[in-house]
Amino acid sequence: MTIQNVTVLGSGTMGAGIAQTAIVAGFDTTLYDIEDGLLEKARAQISKRMDRQVEKGRLDAPRAAEAMGRLSTSSDLDAAVKEADYLIEAVPEKLELKREIFGRCEGSAPAHCVFGTNTSTLMISSIAESLSDKGRLIGIHFFNPVPVMKLIEVVMGPDSSNTSYVATLEVAQKMRKETVKVAESPGFTTSRINALIGNESFRMLEAGVASASDIDKALKLGLNHPMGPFEMVDLVGLDARLNNLRALYAALGDEAYRPSPLLERLVEDGRLGRKSGQGVYRYDDSGQRIVGSDDVSP
Ligand SMILES: NC(=O)c1ccc[n+]([C@@H]2O[C@H](COP(=O)([O-])OP(=O)(O)OC[C@H]3O[C@@H](n4cnc5c(N)ncnc54)[C@H](O)[C@@H]3O)[C@@H](O)[C@H]2O)c1
């Protein structure tokens, strides 16, 4: 199949990044969300990021303008998917919501359209329950920030078809991403390990083992991780991490995944990470981390 039209459902952190990557890869891309205001915000964000790529010499200006010309937006779901060859769903991590959206898309997307979900933790087979053709659903799991991160985990549900798999490889290849093939399982490969490291880091912080910045430094310089676990959770969002841990704990039943009370408290206090200006660290208005701001106490 030659894929030309891609529709991205949800224009948040991941959806906007996926749409940006899709237009640069040459796909005619429709971005869908529930409100026009959110779509305008996402378009402005994508445009700003593309400008920055041009300033840095990573993309030439005519190519960036051409790519922006391939982006359209819509808050009408049926219209957004009616010509799609491939859907990439990036709405919040709620099973019922994903089921409902794909169920509706089955009625309005072309019969050949493959349904990709960017879920981090949910089972492909559970999401597919709302579909009569379960083979068309597959996991296409991107990483944040999407334009930068090289990997896509291709997650196979028990019914995901070979056609869906081949189409997903085509999308990934055009986006210049590497892929790994994973059988559906809680947290796949990356989220399962990452959530564990992140949770243990909060537990160490809670127990007073070391400061947040020293735990980050230890993992970066001692274990060669490119980012510390707290730098990472501030980027991913503390609320997103908490949701992942809850889902993993429910699925695996392993105490190691029971969310740390400190993480729960920070989320309750609205400290969600970079997006709210404060997570484990604090950030100034330009998004720069404030030096000496790892003042989280147990
Ligand atoms: N944030 C990450 O680092 C990350 C990484 C990999 C995968 N994921 C997964 O990607 C998905 C999206 O995560 P995110 O961080 O971008 O979330 P987000 O909250 O930033 O964005 C979600 C978007 O979906 C929109 N939305 C809500 N209800 C909708 C509906 N009914 N129809 C269409 N859009 C709707 C919201 O308005 C919002 O723009 C989740 O499944 C998450 O688990 C997230």
PDBQT file of the ligand as one rigid body, heavy atoms in Angstrom, charges set to zero:
ROOT
HETATM    1  N1  LIG A 301       3.636  12.169  26.705  1.00  0.00    +0.000 N 
HETATM    2  C1  LIG A 301       4.462  11.192  26.356  1.00  0.00    +0.000 C 
HETATM    3  O1  LIG A 301       5.689  11.253  26.584  1.00  0.00    +0.000 OA
HETATM    4  C2  LIG A 301       3.940   9.971  25.631  1.00  0.00    +0.000 A 
HETATM    5  C3  LIG A 301       4.856   9.107  25.009  1.00  0.00    +0.000 A 
HETATM    6  C4  LIG A 301       4.372   8.011  24.267  1.00  0.00    +0.000 A 
HETATM    7  C5  LIG A 301       3.006   7.777  24.198  1.00  0.00    +0.000 A 
HETATM    8  N2  LIG A 301       2.136   8.619  24.845  1.00  0.00    +0.000 N 
HETATM    9  C6  LIG A 301       0.707   8.335  24.690  1.00  0.00    +0.000 C 
HETATM   10  O2  LIG A 301       0.187   9.237  23.717  1.00  0.00    +0.000 OA
HETATM   11  C7  LIG A 301      -1.181   9.526  24.016  1.00  0.00    +0.000 C 
HETATM   12  C8  LIG A 301      -1.360  11.034  24.125  1.00  0.00    +0.000 C 
HETATM   13  O3  LIG A 301      -0.510  11.516  25.135  1.00  0.00    +0.000 OA
HETATM   14  P1  LIG A 301      -0.104  13.068  25.243  1.00  0.00    +0.000 P 
HETATM   15  O4  LIG A 301       0.983  13.143  26.247  1.00  0.00    +0.000 OA
HETATM   16  O5  LIG A 301       0.079  13.643  23.895  1.00  0.00    +0.000 OA
HETATM   17  O6  LIG A 301      -1.449  13.666  25.871  1.00  0.00    +0.000 OA
HETATM   18  P2  LIG A 301      -1.952  15.195  25.886  1.00  0.00    +0.000 P 
HETATM   19  O7  LIG A 301      -2.854  15.303  27.045  1.00  0.00    +0.000 OA
HETATM   20  O8  LIG A 301      -0.801  16.135  25.745  1.00  0.00    +0.000 OA
HETATM   21  O9  LIG A 301      -2.801  15.312  24.536  1.00  0.00    +0.000 OA
HETATM   22  C9  LIG A 301      -4.014  14.638  24.325  1.00  0.00    +0.000 C 
HETATM   23  C10 LIG A 301      -4.828  15.430  23.322  1.00  0.00    +0.000 C 
HETATM   24  O10 LIG A 301      -6.005  14.697  23.021  1.00  0.00    +0.000 OA
HETATM   25  C11 LIG A 301      -7.071  15.608  22.981  1.00  0.00    +0.000 C 
HETATM   26  N3  LIG A 301      -8.326  14.928  23.227  1.00  0.00    +0.000 N 
HETATM   27  C12 LIG A 301      -8.989  14.713  24.376  1.00  0.00    +0.000 A 
HETATM   28  N4  LIG A 301     -10.136  14.062  24.129  1.00  0.00    +0.000 NA
HETATM   29  C13 LIG A 301     -10.187  13.875  22.804  1.00  0.00    +0.000 A 
HETATM   30  C14 LIG A 301     -11.114  13.290  21.937  1.00  0.00    +0.000 A 
HETATM   31  N5  LIG A 301     -12.265  12.770  22.387  1.00  0.00    +0.000 N 
HETATM   32  N6  LIG A 301     -10.830  13.295  20.624  1.00  0.00    +0.000 NA
HETATM   33  C15 LIG A 301      -9.689  13.829  20.148  1.00  0.00    +0.000 A 
HETATM   34  N7  LIG A 301      -8.776  14.399  20.911  1.00  0.00    +0.000 NA
HETATM   35  C16 LIG A 301      -9.032  14.421  22.228  1.00  0.00    +0.000 A 
HETATM   36  C17 LIG A 301      -6.766  16.668  24.008  1.00  0.00    +0.000 C 
HETATM   37  O11 LIG A 301      -7.498  17.858  23.724  1.00  0.00    +0.000 OA
HETATM   38  C18 LIG A 301      -5.253  16.809  23.824  1.00  0.00    +0.000 C 
HETATM   39  O12 LIG A 301      -4.961  17.787  22.848  1.00  0.00    +0.000 OA
HETATM   40  C19 LIG A 301      -1.518   8.757  25.290  1.00  0.00    +0.000 C 
HETATM   41  O13 LIG A 301      -2.071   7.526  24.933  1.00  0.00    +0.000 OA
HETATM   42  C20 LIG A 301      -0.150   8.557  25.939  1.00  0.00    +0.000 C 
HETATM   43  O14 LIG A 301      -0.117   7.432  26.777  1.00  0.00    +0.000 OA
HETATM   44  C21 LIG A 301       2.568   9.711  25.541  1.00  0.00    +0.000 A 
ENDROOT
TORSDOF 0
